[in-house]
Amino acid sequence: MQWIILIVVLVMLYYFVILRPGRLDFWKLAAKQPDRAFEFFQQRDCWKVFIDRLEGGYKDALPPGEWDGPFRLTVPQLGGKIITIYGRIPEYETAQQEFINNVKGHPNHGLNKD
């Protein structure tokens, strides 16, 4: 019986800590198309992208309670640098779905290249 309770608690923790703050399907797709994801992040105000590490930490650069993260992504067009990304709650969740729809619906389109 203790094992069942432990498994339920672990599944709940996995959901609330890993899946809820960032959609796993979105991050898998972003990892497959990191350059496109990087451009997408830069085009939207609901994302804060840090290319270089901040000395005082990222949390000090963002208003508390408004941002989820950190999320990390390796970007080939930046020479393989790992960027750190934060998403503004709740707008970034809508943006995640927009990216998924753009990439899956139009593999060569979907980003504004103005």
ABEGO torsion letter per residue (X at the ends): XAAAAAAAAAAAAAAAAAAAABBAAAAAAAAABAAAAAAAAAABAABBBBABBBAAEAAAABBBGABBOBBBBBBAAAGGBBBBBBBBOAAAAAAAAAAAAAAAABAABGBBAX
